Amino acid sequence: MSGHSKFANIKHKKEKNDAAKGKIFTIIGREIAIAVKEGGSDPANNSKLRDVIAKAKANNMPNDTIDRGIKKAAGSADAVNYETVTYEGYGPSGTAIIVKALTDNKNRTAANVRNAFTKGQGSIGTQGCVSYMFDEKGQIIIAKEECDMDADDLMMLALDAGADDFNEEDEDYEILTAPDAFSQVRETLEKENIPMANAEVTMLPQTYVELSDEKDLTNIQRILDLLDEDDDVQEVYHNWNQPEEEDED
C-alpha cells in the first residue's frame, strides 16, 4: 500500500507546487544555471541540461524563458553563482527529512531551513544523519490513461534502455533507474513519445513512518510548508507516509 500512497504524495506535491508557478520557474531557472555552469550551454553535449529543459517544458515554461536562462548562465558576466547545499534533519517522532537547496547566500538559506525545522519542533542534524535511510534513484512516473503502449512493451523498452525496475500501480507505471542511467532512460522514452507525468532523480525512503498524533501532524506540515515557501529550497524528501485524504482536495 505504501507504493500507492507514494504516488499519491507525488501527485499532491506536484499539484500543490503547480499552484505556485513562480516558485517552479525560479527553481528550474537555477537548475539551468547550474547545469550550464557544470556542462556548457549546448544541450546536445550536456545531458543534465537536456533533463532540466525537459523538466521545464513539462512545467509549461516558455521556450524563450528557457533560452534566456541558458544564455544568461553562459554569459556569466552578470550570472549569479548558485551553490548546491543539502541539509538533513528530523521532524516529529523521528521522521527523516532531507532538504536540497540552490543558493547564492548559504548563511541566509541555512537560517531559513533551521527556522522551518525549529517552528515544527524538528531539528537539523549532521550530514549523513538520515540520508542512509533513502536511496538515490532516477524515478519516472507515467500515467496509464496517457500512455498507449502496452505495459509489457513499456517495461521492456525501459529495461533495455538501462532501467533497474518497473512497477505497475492502479493508475501509474513507475520506472526506477540508477542516477547515472536516468538521462538515457528518459531520452529513450521521450523518443518514443511516451508522456511522463514526472521524471527526476530523487531520494526514495527505504521505509515510511506513520504519524497519528495531531500535534505531530501539525508540526510536520508546518516544516514542509515553510520549506516549500522558501525560494532557495529546490526539493524536500521525507519518509512520512502522508495519509491519502491529504491528497484529495
DAZI-V755171 format. One record per backbone hydrogen bond with DSSP energy under -0.5 kcal/mol. NH is the residue of the N-H (numbers start at 0). CO is the residue of the C=O. Records with the same first field share a line. If there is no record, write none. Layout:
NH: CO + CO
//
This chain:
4: 0
5: 1
6: 2
7: 3
8: 4
9: 5
10: 6
11: 7
12: 8
13: 9
14: 10
15: 11
16: 12
17: 13
18: 14 + 15
19: 16
22: 19
23: 19
24: 20
25: 21
26: 22
27: 23
28: 24
29: 25
30: 26
31: 27
32: 28
33: 29
34: 30
35: 31
36: 32
37: 33
38: 34
39: 35
42: 40
44: 41
45: 42
49: 45
50: 46
51: 47
52: 48
53: 49
54: 50
55: 51
56: 52
57: 53
58: 54
59: 56
60: 55
65: 61
66: 62
67: 63
68: 64
69: 65
70: 66
71: 67
72: 68
73: 69
74: 70
75: 71
76: 74
81: 79
82: 102
84: 82 + 100
86: 98
88: 96
89: 122
90: 94
93: 90
94: 91
96: 88
97: 236
98: 86
99: 234
100: 84
101: 231
102: 82
108: 104
109: 105
110: 106
111: 107
112: 108
113: 109
114: 110
115: 111
116: 112
117: 113
118: 114
119: 115 + 116
120: 117
121: 116
122: 89
124: 87
128: 125
131: 127
132: 129
133: 130
134: 203
136: 134 + 201
137: 176
138: 199
139: 174
140: 197
141: 172
143: 170
145: 142
146: 142 + 143
147: 145
153: 149
154: 150
155: 151
156: 152
157: 153
158: 154
159: 155
160: 156
161: 157 + 158
162: 157
163: 175
164: 175
166: 173
168: 166 + 171
172: 141
173: 166
174: 139
175: 164
176: 137
180: 177
181: 177 + 178
184: 180
185: 181
186: 182
187: 183
188: 184
189: 185
190: 186
191: 187
192: 189
193: 188
194: 192
196: 140 + 194
197: 140
199: 138
201: 136 + 199
203: 134 + 201
205: 132
208: 238
216: 212
217: 213
218: 214
219: 215
220: 216
221: 217
222: 218
223: 219
224: 220
225: 221
226: 222
227: 223
228: 224
229: 225 + 226
230: 228
232: 229
233: 99
234: 99
236: 97
238: 95
240: 208
241: 239
245: 242
246: 243
247: 244
248: 246
//
